[in-house]
Amino acid sequence: MTQDLRFAIFVTSGDFCDSLQCGTPLLVLIADFEESRMLKTQAEKAIAHLKDGLMCSEAVIAPYAEEFGLSKDVVLKISSGFAGGMAQALTCGAVSGAFMVIGLRHGAGVSRDQISRDLCFQLVQEFSHRFEKRRKTIECRAILGMNGIDPDNPEDMKRLRATGMCEGVVRDASDILEELLSENRV
């Protein structure tokens, strides 16, 4: 029989402050860690991030930050400009987030390795193909329009998060991304 002991230790200085939020109760950090362990798929984690206020591109890439040795802060900053179809309802932010993850996993990097670059492009194209099978397009404006949202109408954009529509788009992007990455473990 195990006993559940709960107490709060506040992180205030030292090495922990470099990687954790100073002043945050350690219990909260442990609870966040436990919650993230309970979420089994990257898609579930992405949806949780979206519900927690992240934008589409941020929500898709955020679950992968640790895998690539990047801080969540850096990943969110890199991906934030891609949300909302690059803030212009162009390529869907969830799609852009997935492309970033594909690049992190399979991109050529400083080596400029052509084989890696070719694989990355192939996976981006395959991702787009699969996403278009589900959503008919990778364009944010068209996806929103199919669901009665006009991205040029500020009132529609205020309602967007409440509709839950982006949740389905993020789930589709994350599911397809997980499939592709598991099929192409290199």
C-alpha positions in Angstrom: 0.0 0.0 0.0 1.4 3.4 -1.0 0.7 6.6 0.8 0.2 9.8 -1.1 2.3 12.5 0.5 1.8 16.0 -0.8 3.8 19.1 0.1 5.0 22.2 -1.6 8.6 23.2 -2.0 9.1 26.5 -3.7 11.9 26.9 -6.2 13.6 30.2 -5.4 17.3 29.9 -6.4 20.1 27.8 -7.6 20.4 25.4 -10.5 16.6 24.8 -10.5 15.9 28.5 -11.3 17.9 28.1 -14.6 15.5 25.5 -15.9 12.3 26.0 -13.9 10.2 29.0 -13.1 11.5 30.6 -9.9 8.8 30.9 -7.2 6.7 28.1 -8.7 5.7 25.5 -6.2 7.5 22.3 -7.0 4.2 20.4 -6.5 2.7 22.3 -9.4 5.7 21.4 -11.5 5.4 17.8 -10.5 1.6 17.8 -11.3 2.3 19.3 -14.7 4.9 16.6 -15.3 2.5 13.9 -14.2 -0.2 15.3 -16.4 2.1 15.3 -19.4 3.0 11.7 -18.7 -0.7 10.7 -18.6 -1.2 12.2 -22.1 -0.2 9.3 -24.4 0.1 10.9 -27.8 1.7 14.0 -29.1 -1.8 14.9 -30.5 -3.3 14.8 -27.1 -0.5 17.0 -25.8 -1.0 19.4 -28.7 -4.7 19.7 -27.9 -4.0 20.3 -24.2 -1.6 23.1 -25.3 -4.3 24.6 -27.5 -6.8 24.5 -24.7 -4.2 26.1 -22.5 -4.1 29.1 -24.8 -1.4 28.3 -27.3 -2.0 29.1 -31.0 -2.2 26.3 -33.6 1.4 26.3 -34.8 2.7 26.5 -31.3 0.4 23.7 -30.1 1.6 21.3 -32.8 5.4 21.8 -32.2 5.4 22.3 -28.4 5.2 18.6 -27.5 8.4 18.0 -29.5 10.6 20.7 -27.8 12.2 18.3 -25.3 12.9 15.6 -27.9 15.0 18.1 -29.9 16.7 19.6 -26.9 14.9 22.9 -27.2 13.3 24.9 -24.5 9.5 25.3 -24.8 10.1 29.1 -24.8 12.4 28.9 -27.9 10.0 26.6 -29.7 7.0 28.9 -28.9 8.9 32.0 -30.1 10.0 30.3 -33.3 6.5 29.1 -34.1 4.4 32.0 -33.0 4.6 33.9 -36.3 3.1 31.0 -38.2 -0.2 30.9 -36.2 -3.3 32.0 -38.0 -1.8 31.1 -41.4 1.1 33.4 -40.8 -1.3 36.0 -39.4 -2.7 36.3 -42.9 -4.9 33.1 -43.2 -2.3 31.6 -45.6 -0.8 28.2 -44.9 -2.6 26.8 -41.8 -0.5 27.3 -38.7 -1.0 23.7 -37.6 0.4 22.6 -40.9 3.4 25.0 -40.5 4.0 23.6 -37.0 4.1 20.1 -38.4 6.5 21.2 -41.2 8.8 22.6 -38.5 8.8 19.3 -36.6 9.6 17.4 -39.8 12.5 19.8 -40.5 13.8 19.3 -36.9 13.7 15.5 -37.3 14.8 15.1 -40.9 16.1 18.5 -42.2 19.7 18.8 -43.6 20.9 21.3 -41.0 24.4 22.8 -41.3 25.6 19.6 -43.1 23.4 20.5 -46.2 23.1 16.8 -46.7 21.0 16.4 -49.9 19.6 13.0 -48.8 18.2 14.5 -45.6 16.9 17.5 -47.5 15.2 15.3 -50.1 13.6 13.2 -47.3 12.4 16.3 -45.5 10.8 17.6 -48.7 9.2 14.2 -49.4 7.7 14.1 -45.9 6.4 17.7 -46.2 4.7 16.8 -49.5 3.3 13.6 -48.0 2.1 15.4 -44.9 0.3 18.0 -47.2 -1.3 15.2 -49.3 -2.7 13.5 -46.2 -3.8 16.7 -44.6 -5.6 17.7 -47.8 -7.4 14.3 -47.9 -8.9 15.2 -44.5 -9.4 18.9 -44.8 -9.5 19.5 -48.6 -6.8 22.2 -48.3 -3.8 23.4 -46.2 -4.9 27.0 -46.5 -6.2 28.6 -43.3 -8.6 30.9 -45.1 -10.3 28.0 -46.9 -10.4 25.9 -43.8 -12.0 28.7 -41.9 -14.4 29.6 -44.7 -15.6 26.0 -45.0 -16.7 26.4 -41.4 -18.4 29.8 -41.7 -15.5 31.9 -40.3 -14.3 34.9 -42.2 -10.6 35.7 -41.2 -11.1 39.3 -42.2 -14.0 39.7 -39.8 -12.8 40.6 -36.3 -16.0 39.3 -34.8 -15.6 35.9 -36.4 -12.0 35.7 -35.2 -13.1 36.5 -31.7 -15.5 33.6 -31.9 -13.0 31.2 -33.5 -11.5 29.7 -30.4 -15.0 29.1 -28.9 -16.0 27.1 -32.0 -13.5 24.4 -31.3 -12.8 24.2 -35.0 -9.0 24.7 -34.6 -9.0 21.8 -32.1 -10.0 19.4 -34.9 -7.4 20.9 -37.3 -4.6 20.7 -34.7 -5.7 17.1 -34.0 -5.6 16.2 -37.7 -2.2 17.8 -38.1 -0.8 16.1 -35.0 -2.2 12.7 -35.9 -0.8 12.9 -39.4 2.6 14.1 -38.1 2.8 11.2 -35.6 2.0 8.7 -38.4 4.6 10.1 -40.7 7.3 10.3 -38.0 6.6 6.7 -36.9 6.7 5.5 -40.4 10.0 7.3 -41.1 12.2 6.6 -38.0 15.7 7.3 -39.3 
